[in-house]
Amino acid sequence: MGTAYRPLIGDMKEYVKLITEAWSKPMNLDHNIVSRVDPFTLKNVQKYGKISMFWSGKSPRLIIKDPKLMTEVLSNKLGHFGKPPLNPNILILTRGLTSLEGDIWARRRRILNPAFHLERLKGMLPVFSTSCSSMIERWQNMTNLEGKCDIDVWPELQKLTADVISQTAFGSNYEEGERIFKLLNELVILVLEAMQTLYLPGFRFIPTKKNRRRKELDREIRSVLRDLIQRKKHSMRHGQSRNDDLLGQLLRPITENNGHNDGRMTEEDVVEECKQFYLAGYETTSSWLTWTMIVLAIHPDWQEKARKEALQIGQEQELDYKTITNFKIINMILHEVLRLYPPVIALYQHTYKETKIGHITLPAGVDLTLPILLLNHDPEIWGDDADEFKPQRFSEGVHRASNDQPGFFPFGWGQRTCIGQNFAMLEAKMALAKILRHFSWELSPSYVHAPYTVMTLQPQHGAQITLHQL
């Protein structure tokens, strides 16, 4: 069941109409956000069912809002599913791990895994803490004599996560990492703008002002990264640099084998993975933390519970791995916010061979939409209170939180589960605990509740918070 085919444009006119209308006005101060954030998918599922079809231009796209079938797709045991063919406009951003498939993906994942090993992440906690402390000190300097200030925490938390990634990726060269971040941020805006227009083959090669700027940014990003890589290799070979940051881990196979890495990764691959780390890491975590602060402003009782835990566990000592892993309430809150406001609202797959999931036979060439946001707000999975903020549903862990097993895919599923999930979780816990120890907060009168998506779920008009220094 699904929509009828319309030549060339398919359902895109209806999609644009619904989303333009939904995003044109704010919503009530509650968590029932699906109809505003993803109105087209919601309407399609309500009209045609959990398994329904629509047309993305000339391409058929199947929506699968069934957790068991979703796990079949993401597990990909037969190897018939993969990432959809990328829009050529996005290739300029990255050809890193998330865009790879098959054996090359498996090899790259094995190379990257050690960089995200839990023991290595524990060693990154002081970096997380230092970045958080710098942000908190900046906020404290912004408060008035009454210890109060209004602040848009969305750009502030973006700065925080970008700083964390810069330092963990490039170590002592994090200033250059920040420069790369700024260039990438501008490139992302231009690429998204190109993707929102009708794709015309070859148009990206026409030397328009914006096409030229995209190429300039790409060249500059690559130049900075190549220069950084050369200096890092030199210092590692002469014992002048630690190799426990991400860049050091990526370069270790090359430097330890005198430039030979058995064909596993080239320097260009390292460039792509550095870009990938930024793109996948900074905005997802900043989105997660932003919605957490907004939700805790709406629910001051849970904010106070979390603050008591942050102060009691470890008392006033510096937060370490043992302290962070003992957080229960903060952990429950972060998971519940991740459910209600997932940074990535859907996962996308493509059938490269005819295959079968459940009772459905799919031909090759079909795009699949796995609507995470809709699943996270489904009463059949989460109960009649699915749109309510109830962190206690995670009191016995993620696997017992829903009525259906599994029903929660915040970091994907199966072998392609996000490699950075532990990095993100530790960073989010550290940041939230340190903020709770220094401030209480409420929504500013200027705040407008308007979640929408760019690359991630974001506050359309900012996240204005009134901070009170403790």
C-alpha positions in Angstrom: 0.0 0.0 0.0 1.2 3.5 -0.8 1.0 6.5 -3.0 0.5 6.4 -6.8 3.5 7.3 -9.0 3.6 10.8 -10.3 6.1 11.4 -13.2 9.5 12.9 -12.2 8.6 14.6 -8.9 6.8 11.7 -7.2 5.6 12.8 -3.7 8.1 15.6 -3.3 5.6 18.3 -3.8 3.4 16.9 -1.0 6.5 16.4 1.2 7.6 20.0 0.8 4.1 21.3 1.3 3.6 19.4 4.6 7.0 20.2 6.0 6.8 23.9 5.0 3.5 24.2 6.7 4.6 22.3 9.9 7.8 24.3 10.3 6.0 27.7 9.7 4.6 27.8 13.3 5.8 26.7 16.7 4.2 23.9 18.7 2.9 23.6 22.3 5.5 23.0 25.0 5.2 19.3 25.0 7.1 16.3 23.6 4.6 15.2 20.9 6.9 16.4 18.2 6.4 13.9 15.4 3.7 15.8 13.5 5.9 18.9 13.3 9.3 17.2 12.6 8.3 14.5 10.1 4.7 15.2 9.0 5.0 13.4 5.6 6.2 10.1 7.0 3.6 10.3 9.8 0.7 10.9 7.3 1.9 8.1 5.1 2.0 5.6 7.9 -1.3 6.7 9.3 -2.9 6.3 5.8 -1.2 3.2 4.5 0.1 1.3 7.5 3.5 0.5 9.1 4.8 -0.9 5.8 4.0 1.7 3.2 5.4 3.1 0.0 5.9 6.5 -1.5 7.9 8.0 -4.4 11.0 10.1 -3.8 11.2 11.7 -7.2 11.4 8.7 -9.6 12.6 6.3 -6.9 10.4 4.0 -4.9 10.9 4.3 -1.2 9.5 1.8 1.4 8.8 3.0 5.0 9.2 0.2 7.5 7.9 1.1 10.9 8.2 -2.4 12.5 11.0 -3.0 15.0 11.5 -6.7 14.1 11.7 -6.0 10.4 14.0 -3.1 11.1 16.4 -5.3 13.0 16.4 -7.7 10.0 17.3 -4.9 7.6 20.0 -3.5 9.9 21.4 -6.9 10.7 21.8 -7.5 7.0 22.8 -11.1 7.4 22.6 -11.9 3.7 24.5 -8.7 2.7 21.7 -7.5 0.4 21.2 -4.1 2.1 23.5 -1.1 2.1 23.5 2.6 2.3 21.5 4.3 -0.5 23.5 5.7 -3.4 24.8 9.0 -2.3 23.7 12.3 -3.8 26.8 13.5 -5.7 26.6 16.8 -3.9 27.3 15.1 -0.5 30.4 13.2 -1.7 32.4 16.4 -1.2 31.7 16.2 2.6 33.2 12.8 3.3 33.9 9.4 2.0 34.6 8.0 5.5 33.4 4.9 7.3 29.7 5.6 7.2 29.7 5.8 3.4 31.6 2.6 2.9 30.2 -0.9 2.2 31.3 -4.5 2.1 34.9 -5.7 2.7 36.4 -2.2 2.6 34.0 -1.1 5.3 34.9 -4.2 7.4 38.6 -3.5 7.0 38.2 0.2 7.9 36.1 -0.6 10.9 38.7 -3.0 12.3 41.4 -0.3 11.9 39.2 2.3 13.7 37.9 0.1 16.5 41.0 0.5 18.7 40.7 4.3 18.7 37.2 3.9 20.3 38.1 1.1 22.8 36.7 1.8 26.2 40.2 1.9 27.9 41.2 4.6 25.4 38.0 6.5 25.9 38.7 6.6 29.7 41.9 8.4 28.9 39.9 11.1 27.0 37.8 12.0 30.1 40.2 14.7 31.3 39.9 16.4 27.8 36.1 16.2 28.1 36.3 17.7 31.6 38.6 20.6 30.5 36.4 21.5 27.6 33.3 21.5 29.9 35.1 23.6 32.5 36.0 26.2 29.9 32.4 26.5 28.8 31.1 26.7 32.4 33.7 29.4 33.2 32.5 31.4 30.1 28.9 31.1 31.3 29.8 32.2 34.8 31.5 35.3 33.4 28.3 36.1 31.5 26.1 36.2 34.6 25.1 39.4 36.2 25.5 40.5 39.9 22.5 38.2 40.7 24.3 35.2 39.2 21.8 35.1 36.3 21.9 35.3 32.5 20.0 34.4 29.4 21.9 32.3 26.9 21.2 30.3 23.7 22.7 27.0 24.6 22.5 25.5 21.1 25.6 27.3 19.7 27.3 27.1 23.0 27.0 23.3 23.1 28.1 23.1 19.5 31.3 24.9 20.5 31.7 22.5 23.3 31.5 19.3 21.2 33.6 20.8 18.5 36.3 21.6 21.0 36.1 18.1 22.4 36.5 16.6 19.0 39.3 19.0 18.1 41.3 18.0 21.2 40.7 14.3 21.1 41.4 14.1 17.3 44.4 16.3 17.1 45.8 16.5 20.6 48.1 19.5 21.0 47.1 20.7 17.5 43.5 21.3 18.5 43.6 25.0 17.4 44.0 23.7 13.8 41.2 21.3 14.5 38.9 24.2 15.3 39.9 25.8 12.0 38.9 22.7 10.2 35.6 22.6 12.1 34.7 26.1 11.0 35.5 25.4 7.4 33.5 22.1 7.5 30.6 23.9 9.0 30.4 26.4 6.2 30.8 23.5 3.7 27.9 21.6 5.3 25.6 24.6 4.9 26.4 24.9 1.2 26.0 21.2 0.6 22.6 21.0 2.3 21.5 24.0 0.2 22.5 22.2 -3.0 20.7 19.0 -1.9 17.5 20.8 -1.3 17.3 21.9 -4.9 16.4 19.6 -7.9 19.4 17.6 -8.8 20.6 18.2 -12.3 23.4 15.9 -13.5 26.6 17.8 -14.0 25.3 21.1 -12.5 27.8 20.9 -9.6 30.7 21.3 -12.1 29.3 24.6 -13.5 31.5 27.4 -11.9 28.7 29.3 -10.1 29.7 31.4 -7.0 28.5 28.7 -4.6 30.0 25.8 -6.5 33.3 27.6 -6.6 33.1 28.2 -2.8 32.3 24.6 -2.1 35.4 23.5 -4.1 37.6 26.2 -2.3 36.4 25.0 1.1 37.1 21.4 0.2 40.6 22.2 -1.0 41.4 24.2 2.1 40.1 21.5 4.4 42.2 18.9 2.7 45.3 21.1 2.6 45.1 21.8 6.4 44.5 18.1 7.1 47.4 17.0 4.9 49.8 19.4 6.5 48.7 18.3 9.9 49.1 14.7 9.0 52.6 15.2 7.6 53.7 17.0 10.8 52.1 14.4 13.0 53.8 11.5 11.1 57.2 13.3 11.5 56.8 13.9 15.2 55.5 10.3 15.8 58.5 8.8 14.0 60.9 10.9 16.1 59.2 10.2 19.4 58.1 13.8 19.7 54.4 13.2 19.8 52.0 10.9 21.6 49.9 8.7 19.3 46.9 8.2 21.6 44.7 10.8 19.9 42.6 9.8 17.0 45.0 11.1 14.3 47.8 9.2 16.0 45.7 6.0 16.0 44.9 6.4 12.3 48.5 7.0 11.4 50.1 4.3 13.5 49.9 1.5 10.9 51.7 3.8 8.4 54.4 5.2 10.8 55.2 1.8 12.3 55.7 0.2 8.9 57.8 3.0 7.3 55.0 4.3 5.2 53.7 0.8 4.2 50.3 -0.2 5.6 49.5 -3.3 3.6 47.0 -1.4 1.5 44.7 -0.9 4.5 44.6 2.9 4.6 46.1 5.8 2.6 46.7 9.3 3.8 43.7 10.3 1.8 41.6 7.8 3.7 42.9 9.4 7.0 41.8 12.8 5.7 38.3 11.4 5.0 38.1 9.8 8.5 39.1 13.0 10.2 36.3 14.8 8.3 33.9 12.0 9.2 34.7 12.2 12.9 33.8 15.9 12.9 30.6 15.5 10.9 29.3 12.5 12.8 30.4 13.6 16.2 29.9 17.2 17.0 26.4 18.0 15.9 24.7 14.8 17.1 26.0 15.2 20.7 25.3 18.9 20.8 21.8 18.2 19.6 21.4 15.6 22.4 22.7 17.9 25.1 20.6 20.9 23.9 17.4 18.9 24.0 18.4 17.5 27.4 18.7 21.1 28.8 15.4 22.1 27.3 13.6 19.1 28.6 15.1 19.5 32.1 14.0 23.2 32.0 10.4 21.9 31.3 10.7 19.3 34.1 12.5 21.0 37.0 11.7 18.1 39.3 13.9 15.8 37.2 16.5 18.5 36.9 16.8 18.6 40.7 17.0 14.8 41.0 19.8 14.8 38.5 21.6 17.6 40.3 21.5 15.8 43.6 23.0 12.7 42.0 25.7 14.8 40.3 26.6 16.4 43.6 26.3 13.3 45.8 28.3 10.8 43.6 31.9 11.7 43.8 30.9 14.8 45.8 32.9 17.8 44.6 35.8 15.7 43.2 36.7 15.7 39.6 34.5 13.5 37.5 36.2 10.2 36.5 35.1 7.1 34.7 34.0 5.3 37.9 31.9 8.3 39.0 30.2 8.7 35.6 29.3 5.0 35.3 27.6 5.2 38.7 25.1 7.8 37.5 21.7 6.2 37.3 19.3 9.1 37.1 21.4 11.0 34.6 21.7 7.9 32.5 17.9 7.4 32.5 17.4 11.1 31.6 19.8 11.0 28.7 18.2 7.9 27.3 14.7 9.3 27.6 15.7 12.5 25.9 17.4 10.4 23.2 14.1 8.6 22.7 11.9 11.7 22.6 14.3 13.9 20.6 16.7 11.6 18.6 19.4 13.6 16.8 18.9 11.3 13.8 15.2 10.9 13.1 15.5 8.1 10.5 17.9 5.5 9.1 18.1 4.8 5.4 19.0 1.6 3.5 18.9 0.4 -0.1 18.3 -3.1 -1.6 21.2 -4.1 -3.9 19.8 -7.5 -4.6 16.3 -9.1 -4.4 15.7 -10.1 -0.8 13.1 -11.0 1.7 12.3 -9.7 5.1 9.5 -11.2 7.1 6.8 -12.0 4.5 7.9 -9.2 2.2 9.9 -9.8 -1.0 11.8 -6.7 -2.1 13.3 -6.2 -5.6 16.7 -4.7 -6.0 16.8 -0.9 -6.3 14.4 0.0 -3.5 15.2 2.7 -0.9 14.1 2.0 2.7 13.2 4.5 5.4 13.4 3.3 9.0 11.6 6.1 10.9 13.3 6.1 14.3 11.4 9.2 15.5 8.0 7.6 14.8 9.1 4.3 16.4 10.3 6.2 19.5 6.8 7.8 20.0 4.8 4.7 19.2 2.3 3.8 22.0 2.3 0.1 20.9 6.0 0.0 21.9 6.3 2.5 24.7 2.7 2.5 26.1 0.0 5.2 26.2 2.5 7.6 27.8 4.9 7.4 24.8 4.9 11.2 24.3 5.5 11.9 28.0 8.9 12.4 29.6 9.3 9.5 32.0 13.0 8.6 32.6 12.0 5.8 34.9 11.1 3.7 32.0 14.9 3.1 31.6 15.4 2.2 35.3 16.1 -1.4 34.4 18.2 -0.6 31.3 17.6 0.0 27.6 16.4 -3.6 26.8 13.6 -3.5 29.3 12.4 0.0 28.6 9.9 -0.8 25.8 7.1 -3.3 25.3 8.7 -4.7 22.2 12.2 -6.2 21.9 14.0 -4.4 20.5 12.3 -1.0 20.1 15.2 1.5 20.6 17.8 2.2 17.9 19.6 5.4 19.0 22.9 4.4 17.6 21.8 2.0 14.9 21.8 -1.7 15.1 23.8 -4.8 14.3 27.4 -4.7 13.0 27.0 -1.1 11.8 26.1 0.3 15.2 27.7 3.7 15.5 31.4 3.3 16.4 31.3 6.4 18.5 28.4 5.6 20.8 30.5 5.2 23.9 32.4 8.4 23.1 29.1 10.3 22.8 27.6 8.8 26.0 30.7 9.6 28.1 30.8 13.1 26.7 27.1 13.7 27.3 27.3 12.4 30.9 30.4 14.5 31.7 28.9 17.7 30.3 25.5 17.3 31.9 26.9 16.5 35.3 29.3 19.4 35.3 26.5 21.8 34.2 24.2 20.5 36.9 26.9 21.1 39.5 27.2 24.8 38.6 23.8 26.0 37.4 20.1 25.6 37.6 18.1 26.7 34.7 14.7 27.4 33.2 13.3 28.3 29.8 13.8 31.9 28.8 10.6 33.9 28.0 12.0 34.2 24.5 12.2 30.4 23.9 10.0 29.1 21.1 9.4 25.3 21.0 10.1 24.4 17.4 12.1 21.2 16.8 13.0 20.6 13.1 15.7 18.8 11.2 18.6 20.0 9.2 21.1 17.2 9.4 20.1 16.5 13.0 17.1 17.4 15.1 17.6 21.0 16.1 15.8 23.9 17.8 14.6 26.0 14.8 14.6 29.3 16.7 17.4 28.5 19.2 17.4 27.2 22.8 17.2 30.2 25.0 17.8 29.3 28.7 17.9 31.4 31.8 20.8 30.2 33.9 21.2 30.7 37.7 24.7 30.2 39.1 24.7 28.0 42.2 
